[in-house]
Amino acid sequence: MPKLAATIQYASEASNLPTASQFRKWAKAALRVDTEVTIRIVDAEEGKLLNNTYRGKDYATNVLTFPLTEDPHLMGDIIICAPVVEAEAKAQQKSLDAHFAHLTVHGILHLHGYDHETDPQAELMEGLETAIVTKLGYASPYLIT
């Protein structure tokens, strides 16, 4: 079983955030190799700044992933924007925990090199996400009601 070293940073004013142990559980479920990750939960202002700085997109997005290195083990940062996650969960009629779990898994898979830029890549990544999230006890993240 791959090992996880995770730091969880709360830089959000939101009061209904998952616990650090929940984030670690969700991240560990998606591991393929030993991984060291910082998961930072941010508000819209920081999310927008990072998305604009690193992707040239002037809005806050739900999750950003920054792989750092693969040697001696996988390392990276995952930024999750709490207000975007909350709005999406509400719009998609999902529990907040289920959506945070999905985006944590999504970020970890990005660290592992998975992407969704083409249809075949998206199909593979979404299949993995669905398998992991449902194993965690949540509904498929792609079943939107």
Backbone bond lengths (Angstrom), bond angles and torsions (degrees), N, CA, C in turn:
res aa  C-N    CA-C-N  psi(-1)  N-CA   C-N-CA  omega(-1)  CA-C   N-CA-C  phi
1 M - - - 1.464 - - 1.529 108.53 -
2 P 1.321 117.72 127.76 1.467 120.29 179.09 1.528 111.63 -62.74
3 K 1.310 115.23 150.15 1.457 121.42 -179.85 1.518 110.26 -95.12
4 L 1.330 114.70 147.44 1.461 121.86 179.31 1.522 109.38 -122.83
5 A 1.324 115.62 128.82 1.458 122.19 167.36 1.517 105.46 -116.08
6 A 1.329 116.70 111.71 1.465 120.49 -173.99 1.517 111.17 -126.56
7 T 1.313 114.27 134.92 1.459 122.23 170.97 1.523 106.62 -111.76
8 I 1.327 116.06 129.20 1.453 120.52 179.07 1.524 107.26 -110.06
9 Q 1.324 115.77 123.98 1.466 121.53 -179.81 1.526 108.91 -114.39
10 Y 1.315 115.72 127.06 1.459 121.31 177.09 1.521 108.56 -102.89
11 A 1.327 116.26 108.06 1.461 122.54 178.16 1.526 108.56 -122.79
12 S 1.322 114.75 39.66 1.460 121.53 -176.66 1.517 109.63 -129.94
13 E 1.317 114.95 148.14 1.465 121.82 176.59 1.530 111.39 -81.92
14 A 1.326 118.08 -10.08 1.465 121.22 -177.61 1.529 110.25 -59.69
15 S 1.320 115.02 143.15 1.462 119.60 -176.51 1.528 112.88 -102.36
16 N 1.305 117.94 -11.14 1.464 121.84 -173.87 1.526 112.49 -109.11
17 L 1.326 116.75 40.28 1.464 121.13 -175.71 1.522 110.83 -86.32
18 P 1.329 116.37 149.71 1.460 119.64 174.63 1.528 110.77 -62.54
19 T 1.317 115.13 160.95 1.459 120.67 178.84 1.527 110.51 -78.52
20 A 1.316 115.57 162.89 1.467 120.63 176.87 1.519 110.19 -59.61
21 S 1.325 118.02 -37.84 1.470 119.80 -179.69 1.524 111.19 -66.35
22 Q 1.341 117.74 -33.46 1.470 119.74 175.96 1.530 110.08 -65.56
23 F 1.333 117.24 -47.03 1.464 119.47 178.77 1.529 110.54 -58.70
24 R 1.320 117.84 -41.81 1.468 120.68 179.37 1.530 111.34 -63.81
25 K 1.317 116.65 -42.51 1.477 121.01 178.71 1.522 110.43 -59.95
26 W 1.335 116.15 -46.99 1.465 119.96 -178.50 1.527 110.96 -65.78
27 A 1.320 117.17 -41.63 1.472 120.58 179.43 1.520 110.39 -63.90
28 K 1.321 116.40 -45.02 1.467 120.56 -177.72 1.533 111.02 -61.31
29 A 1.313 116.91 -34.91 1.463 120.80 -179.30 1.528 112.17 -63.49
30 A 1.327 117.56 -23.72 1.467 121.60 -176.54 1.523 113.25 -99.82
31 L 1.332 118.00 -1.80 1.470 120.31 -175.39 1.513 112.48 -67.43
32 R 1.325 114.70 142.10 1.465 122.37 172.86 1.531 109.91 -114.94
33 V 1.326 116.37 -27.69 1.470 122.88 179.21 1.532 107.80 -142.43
34 D 1.324 117.31 168.11 1.458 121.05 175.69 1.525 109.15 -54.27
35 T 1.325 115.98 134.68 1.459 120.71 -172.44 1.521 111.05 -140.98
36 E 1.326 115.11 138.51 1.454 122.50 171.65 1.518 106.63 -117.38
37 V 1.326 116.33 121.48 1.459 120.29 -173.50 1.528 110.82 -139.15
38 T 1.311 114.65 145.16 1.457 121.40 166.97 1.520 106.53 -109.00
39 I 1.320 115.73 125.12 1.466 121.40 175.25 1.521 105.96 -108.06
40 R 1.310 115.43 118.06 1.473 121.14 -177.17 1.527 108.88 -114.31
41 I 1.318 115.48 122.94 1.456 121.46 178.91 1.527 107.16 -97.09
42 V 1.322 115.93 121.01 1.468 121.03 -172.45 1.528 111.03 -122.85
43 D 1.333 114.26 167.61 1.454 121.68 171.67 1.529 109.05 -92.16
44 A 1.316 115.87 176.70 1.475 121.39 -173.50 1.524 113.05 -60.56
45 E 1.311 118.16 -38.32 1.468 120.12 -176.69 1.533 111.06 -60.85
46 E 1.320 117.14 -49.13 1.468 119.88 179.29 1.521 111.17 -68.53
47 G 1.337 116.33 -38.95 1.466 119.92 177.98 1.517 112.05 -60.23
48 K 1.340 116.03 -42.87 1.466 120.71 178.75 1.524 110.92 -66.12
49 L 1.325 117.39 -43.41 1.466 121.38 179.42 1.532 110.89 -59.44
50 L 1.311 117.04 -46.99 1.471 120.64 -179.10 1.525 111.63 -66.67
51 N 1.322 117.01 -42.83 1.459 120.08 179.65 1.529 110.85 -64.08
52 N 1.321 116.99 -38.07 1.463 121.14 178.84 1.532 110.48 -70.61
53 T 1.325 116.62 -44.28 1.465 121.24 -178.09 1.522 112.34 -64.33
54 Y 1.325 117.22 -44.51 1.463 120.68 -171.64 1.521 114.81 -99.95
55 R 1.335 117.68 -18.46 1.457 119.52 -178.96 1.518 112.75 -125.77
56 G 1.340 117.19 -4.99 1.451 120.41 179.93 1.509 113.80 69.70
57 K 1.343 116.99 23.17 1.463 121.27 -178.99 1.521 108.19 -115.05
58 D 1.323 115.90 122.90 1.460 122.23 -170.05 1.533 112.39 -89.91
59 Y 1.323 116.23 54.99 1.464 121.64 175.69 1.524 108.16 -157.59
60 A 1.314 115.10 158.88 1.467 119.84 175.32 1.518 108.04 -79.24
61 T 1.328 116.35 135.90 1.453 121.64 177.49 1.528 108.61 -114.02
62 N 1.321 116.86 169.02 1.460 119.31 -174.18 1.528 113.35 -69.80
63 V 1.325 117.40 -43.79 1.470 119.57 -177.39 1.526 110.17 -145.97
64 L 1.310 115.34 138.71 1.460 122.98 173.81 1.523 107.57 -124.65
65 T 1.313 116.35 140.14 1.457 120.64 -179.62 1.517 109.36 -124.76
66 F 1.331 115.18 133.77 1.458 121.87 -179.25 1.527 109.86 -125.38
67 P 1.335 117.19 92.43 1.467 119.20 175.27 1.526 109.38 -66.39
68 L 1.329 116.98 137.84 1.463 120.64 -178.36 1.525 112.41 -108.03
69 T 1.329 116.35 -47.37 1.463 119.69 -179.84 1.522 110.01 -160.98
70 E 1.317 115.49 160.46 1.464 121.24 175.63 1.524 111.48 -112.28
71 D 1.330 117.41 0.12 1.461 120.65 -174.32 1.524 109.60 -132.31
72 P 1.301 122.32 125.57 1.469 128.18 11.11 1.528 113.31 -83.94
73 H 1.322 117.45 -9.50 1.461 122.62 173.09 1.531 106.87 -151.61
74 L 1.303 115.84 171.97 1.460 120.22 -178.60 1.522 110.00 -69.64
75 M 1.331 115.78 132.36 1.463 121.51 178.28 1.528 109.27 -135.63
76 G 1.347 115.31 146.83 1.451 118.63 176.62 1.507 112.46 178.55
77 D 1.313 113.93 178.59 1.458 122.62 179.79 1.522 109.23 -121.97
78 I 1.320 114.97 142.64 1.460 121.69 174.60 1.525 107.14 -124.77
79 I 1.316 115.82 127.41 1.455 122.22 178.94 1.525 107.63 -110.45
80 I 1.325 116.72 123.87 1.463 121.33 178.83 1.527 107.72 -118.93
81 C 1.311 116.11 125.48 1.465 121.94 -176.80 1.532 109.79 -92.67
82 A 1.331 115.85 105.75 1.463 122.22 -173.39 1.531 114.39 -55.46
83 P 1.332 120.19 -48.08 1.472 117.68 -178.04 1.529 113.45 -66.24
84 V 1.315 117.19 -31.32 1.469 119.71 177.00 1.529 109.51 -69.49
85 V 1.325 116.91 -43.33 1.466 120.76 178.96 1.528 110.01 -61.30
86 E 1.324 116.41 -43.34 1.464 120.21 -179.65 1.524 111.18 -63.30
87 A 1.324 117.67 -44.51 1.466 121.02 179.50 1.529 111.24 -64.04
88 E 1.336 116.51 -42.21 1.468 119.87 179.22 1.525 111.23 -65.32
89 A 1.328 117.42 -43.29 1.464 120.76 -179.97 1.527 110.38 -59.68
90 K 1.317 115.45 -43.63 1.470 119.90 179.18 1.530 110.52 -64.48
91 A 1.322 117.30 -46.87 1.469 121.31 -178.69 1.522 111.99 -63.42
92 Q 1.352 116.19 -34.43 1.461 121.21 -178.04 1.528 112.53 -93.64
93 Q 1.330 116.22 3.53 1.471 122.67 179.36 1.520 111.70 54.77
94 K 1.340 114.84 47.69 1.463 122.28 177.00 1.518 108.47 -115.50
95 S 1.322 115.58 157.40 1.463 117.67 173.46 1.526 108.51 -71.03
96 L 1.307 115.15 150.93 1.457 120.18 179.57 1.523 110.57 -61.12
97 D 1.330 117.39 -43.10 1.466 120.51 178.43 1.528 111.51 -59.91
98 A 1.318 117.12 -42.68 1.470 120.35 -179.86 1.522 110.82 -60.83
99 H 1.331 116.60 -40.74 1.465 119.17 -178.10 1.532 110.96 -72.78
100 F 1.339 117.55 -40.45 1.464 120.07 174.70 1.529 110.32 -61.52
101 A 1.323 117.70 -41.12 1.466 120.84 178.32 1.526 110.21 -60.16
102 H 1.336 116.11 -46.87 1.459 120.35 -179.48 1.528 111.39 -60.32
103 L 1.325 117.08 -46.07 1.463 119.39 -176.86 1.525 112.21 -71.29
104 T 1.316 117.81 -28.50 1.465 120.90 173.48 1.523 109.48 -66.24
105 V 1.304 116.69 -47.68 1.472 121.62 177.21 1.529 109.53 -60.27
106 H 1.315 117.04 -44.84 1.469 122.39 179.19 1.530 110.49 -56.76
107 G 1.332 116.70 -47.02 1.462 121.14 179.21 1.514 112.88 -63.10
108 I 1.321 116.86 -42.43 1.473 120.50 178.76 1.525 110.26 -63.23
109 L 1.319 117.37 -41.51 1.469 119.68 178.34 1.528 110.87 -64.05
110 H 1.329 117.91 -37.88 1.467 119.71 174.00 1.529 110.79 -60.24
111 L 1.334 117.63 -42.22 1.467 120.03 177.13 1.523 111.09 -57.70
112 H 1.326 115.61 -34.87 1.461 121.16 -179.31 1.527 112.97 -80.73
113 G 1.333 116.45 2.62 1.457 119.60 174.55 1.515 115.36 99.47
114 Y 1.321 117.67 -0.80 1.465 119.60 177.77 1.521 109.11 -75.55
115 D 1.331 115.57 150.22 1.454 120.57 -179.24 1.519 109.02 -145.60
116 H 1.318 116.87 174.19 1.463 121.97 -179.85 1.520 110.86 -138.49
117 E 1.327 115.62 34.96 1.467 120.60 -178.74 1.529 113.01 -77.01
118 T 1.323 117.26 -28.19 1.458 120.80 177.09 1.525 108.43 -119.15
119 D 1.314 117.02 162.02 1.468 120.33 -179.23 1.532 112.83 -58.14
120 P 1.341 120.09 -45.93 1.465 119.16 178.44 1.546 112.52 -62.44
121 Q 1.338 117.47 -39.45 1.468 120.73 177.51 1.524 109.96 -64.32
122 A 1.325 116.50 -43.83 1.466 121.06 -179.16 1.525 110.42 -63.27
123 E 1.316 116.41 -42.30 1.461 120.70 179.88 1.532 110.77 -61.41
124 L 1.327 116.99 -44.23 1.461 121.29 178.62 1.524 110.90 -63.94
125 M 1.329 116.59 -49.26 1.461 120.55 -177.02 1.532 111.12 -64.95
126 E 1.309 117.64 -43.76 1.458 120.64 179.74 1.526 111.37 -64.50
127 G 1.332 117.21 -35.52 1.462 120.55 176.46 1.521 111.71 -63.98
128 L 1.333 115.88 -43.36 1.466 120.06 177.40 1.527 110.92 -64.47
129 E 1.325 116.52 -45.23 1.470 120.61 179.02 1.525 110.35 -58.00
130 T 1.314 116.53 -46.81 1.462 120.89 -178.62 1.529 110.50 -61.21
131 A 1.331 117.29 -45.22 1.465 120.60 179.97 1.533 111.30 -61.07
132 I 1.317 116.57 -43.39 1.463 120.85 -177.67 1.525 110.87 -70.32
133 V 1.310 117.37 -47.25 1.465 121.60 -176.88 1.529 111.03 -65.46
134 T 1.325 117.37 -39.81 1.464 118.95 178.86 1.528 110.60 -70.12
135 K 1.322 117.80 -33.56 1.470 120.71 175.51 1.533 110.74 -64.21
136 L 1.327 116.13 -29.88 1.463 121.23 176.35 1.536 112.17 -76.12
137 G 1.330 116.92 -7.54 1.453 120.49 176.15 1.516 115.47 101.35
138 Y 1.320 117.07 8.40 1.468 121.52 178.62 1.524 109.49 -102.98
139 A 1.321 115.79 161.62 1.459 120.78 175.56 1.524 110.13 -69.72
140 S 1.302 116.75 161.81 1.457 120.82 175.46 1.520 109.89 -52.92
141 P 1.343 117.82 130.17 1.460 119.06 -177.93 1.528 113.22 -69.40
142 Y 1.309 116.90 -11.74 1.459 120.22 -178.70 1.527 113.26 -100.98
143 L 1.321 117.12 7.01 1.450 121.37 171.81 1.513 107.43 -94.25
144 I 1.306 116.28 96.48 1.458 121.62 -177.70 1.522 108.82 -99.78
145 T 1.340 115.62 124.49 1.461 119.53 -178.12 1.505 110.92 -93.60
